[in-house]
Amino acid sequence: MKTSIGFAKKKFLPLLAIILIVSVTELIIGGISTYLIYSISASLMAQILVQMLLNLLIFPFLVIWVTYYFREWKASNQLA
């Protein structure tokens, strides 16, 4: 827990940038998918399933990206 808090304090802006980039990308893809689904069907269930699938694909990408960044930061601090 202490390591995570220290990492977040030192690397707040890069972490915020990663989260914002992924969030904006997800909003854009979600908006496009909403428009396309509602142009084909008015089914709310179809929209919910597409949003769930989108979150299923995007969230692990965010976790992997932040983990990679953390490991890179940790390795650079151990060498110093």
C-alpha positions as YAML, in Angstrom:
chain: A
units: angstrom
residues:
- id: 1
  name: MET
  ca: [0.00, 0.00, 0.00]
- id: 2
  name: LYS
  ca: [2.83, 2.37, 0.89]
- id: 3
  name: THR
  ca: [4.52, 1.72, -2.45]
- id: 4
  name: SER
  ca: [1.32, 2.45, -4.36]
- id: 5
  name: ILE
  ca: [0.74, 5.73, -2.53]
- id: 6
  name: GLY
  ca: [4.33, 6.81, -3.12]
- id: 7
  name: PHE
  ca: [4.05, 5.93, -6.79]
- id: 8
  name: ALA
  ca: [0.79, 7.86, -7.15]
- id: 9
  name: LYS
  ca: [2.23, 10.93, -5.43]
- id: 10
  name: LYS
  ca: [5.39, 11.01, -7.56]
- id: 11
  name: LYS
  ca: [3.76, 10.11, -10.87]
- id: 12
  name: PHE
  ca: [0.34, 11.73, -10.48]
- id: 13
  name: LEU
  ca: [0.26, 13.66, -13.77]
- id: 14
  name: PRO
  ca: [1.42, 10.77, -15.99]
- id: 15
  name: LEU
  ca: [-1.09, 8.46, -14.32]
- id: 16
  name: LEU
  ca: [-3.83, 11.02, -14.75]
- id: 17
  name: ALA
  ca: [-2.87, 11.42, -18.41]
- id: 18
  name: ILE
  ca: [-3.06, 7.65, -18.98]
- id: 19
  name: ILE
  ca: [-6.47, 7.45, -17.32]
- id: 20
  name: LEU
  ca: [-7.77, 10.46, -19.27]
- id: 21
  name: ILE
  ca: [-6.50, 9.13, -22.62]
- id: 22
  name: VAL
  ca: [-8.14, 5.76, -22.05]
- id: 23
  name: SER
  ca: [-11.37, 7.38, -20.77]
- id: 24
  name: VAL
  ca: [-11.68, 9.76, -23.71]
- id: 25
  name: THR
  ca: [-10.99, 6.92, -26.14]
- id: 26
  name: GLU
  ca: [-13.66, 4.82, -24.46]
- id: 27
  name: LEU
  ca: [-16.13, 7.72, -24.59]
- id: 28
  name: ILE
  ca: [-15.52, 8.23, -28.29]
- id: 29
  name: ILE
  ca: [-15.84, 4.53, -29.12]
- id: 30
  name: GLY
  ca: [-18.90, 4.27, -26.85]
- id: 31
  name: GLY
  ca: [-20.56, 7.26, -28.52]
- id: 32
  name: ILE
  ca: [-19.96, 5.86, -31.98]
- id: 33
  name: SER
  ca: [-21.23, 2.43, -30.94]
- id: 34
  name: THR
  ca: [-24.33, 3.99, -29.34]
- id: 35
  name: TYR
  ca: [-25.10, 5.89, -32.52]
- id: 36
  name: LEU
  ca: [-24.60, 2.81, -34.70]
- id: 37
  name: ILE
  ca: [-26.68, 0.53, -32.47]
- id: 38
  name: TYR
  ca: [-29.56, 2.98, -32.19]
- id: 39
  name: SER
  ca: [-29.54, 3.49, -35.95]
- id: 40
  name: ILE
  ca: [-30.01, -0.27, -36.37]
- id: 41
  name: SER
  ca: [-32.17, -1.11, -33.36]
- id: 42
  name: ALA
  ca: [-33.84, 0.67, -30.45]
- id: 43
  name: SER
  ca: [-33.00, -2.20, -28.13]
- id: 44
  name: LEU
  ca: [-31.56, -1.05, -24.82]
- id: 45
  name: MET
  ca: [-30.24, -4.56, -24.19]
- id: 46
  name: ALA
  ca: [-28.08, -4.37, -27.32]
- id: 47
  name: GLN
  ca: [-26.64, -1.06, -26.14]
- id: 48
  name: ILE
  ca: [-25.90, -2.43, -22.67]
- id: 49
  name: LEU
  ca: [-24.19, -5.50, -24.11]
- id: 50
  name: VAL
  ca: [-21.99, -3.39, -26.38]
- id: 51
  name: GLN
  ca: [-21.02, -1.12, -23.47]
- id: 52
  name: MET
  ca: [-20.20, -4.17, -21.34]
- id: 53
  name: LEU
  ca: [-18.08, -5.62, -24.14]
- id: 54
  name: LEU
  ca: [-16.30, -2.30, -24.58]
- id: 55
  name: ASN
  ca: [-15.51, -2.14, -20.85]
- id: 56
  name: LEU
  ca: [-14.40, -5.77, -20.95]
- id: 57
  name: LEU
  ca: [-11.84, -4.88, -23.62]
- id: 58
  name: ILE
  ca: [-10.70, -1.43, -22.43]
- id: 59
  name: PHE
  ca: [-10.31, -1.93, -18.67]
- id: 60
  name: PRO
  ca: [-7.67, -4.70, -18.90]
- id: 61
  name: PHE
  ca: [-5.74, -2.52, -21.35]
- id: 62
  name: LEU
  ca: [-5.70, 0.27, -18.76]
- id: 63
  name: VAL
  ca: [-4.50, -2.09, -16.03]
- id: 64
  name: ILE
  ca: [-1.74, -3.50, -18.26]
- id: 65
  name: TRP
  ca: [-0.62, -0.01, -19.29]
- id: 66
  name: VAL
  ca: [-0.42, 1.27, -15.70]
- id: 67
  name: THR
  ca: [1.35, -1.93, -14.58]
- id: 68
  name: TYR
  ca: [3.92, -1.57, -17.35]
- id: 69
  name: TYR
  ca: [4.51, 2.05, -16.37]
- id: 70
  name: PHE
  ca: [4.87, 1.10, -12.69]
- id: 71
  name: ARG
  ca: [7.37, -1.67, -13.43]
- id: 72
  name: GLU
  ca: [9.40, 0.67, -15.63]
- id: 73
  name: TRP
  ca: [9.45, 3.31, -12.87]
- id: 74
  name: LYS
  ca: [10.36, 0.71, -10.25]
- id: 75
  name: ALA
  ca: [13.26, -0.61, -12.36]
- id: 76
  name: SER
  ca: [14.63, 2.89, -12.97]
- id: 77
  name: ASN
  ca: [14.58, 3.63, -9.23]
- id: 78
  name: GLN
  ca: [16.36, 0.40, -8.33]
- id: 79
  name: LEU
  ca: [19.18, 1.14, -10.75]
- id: 80
  name: ALA
  ca: [19.74, 4.63, -9.36]
...
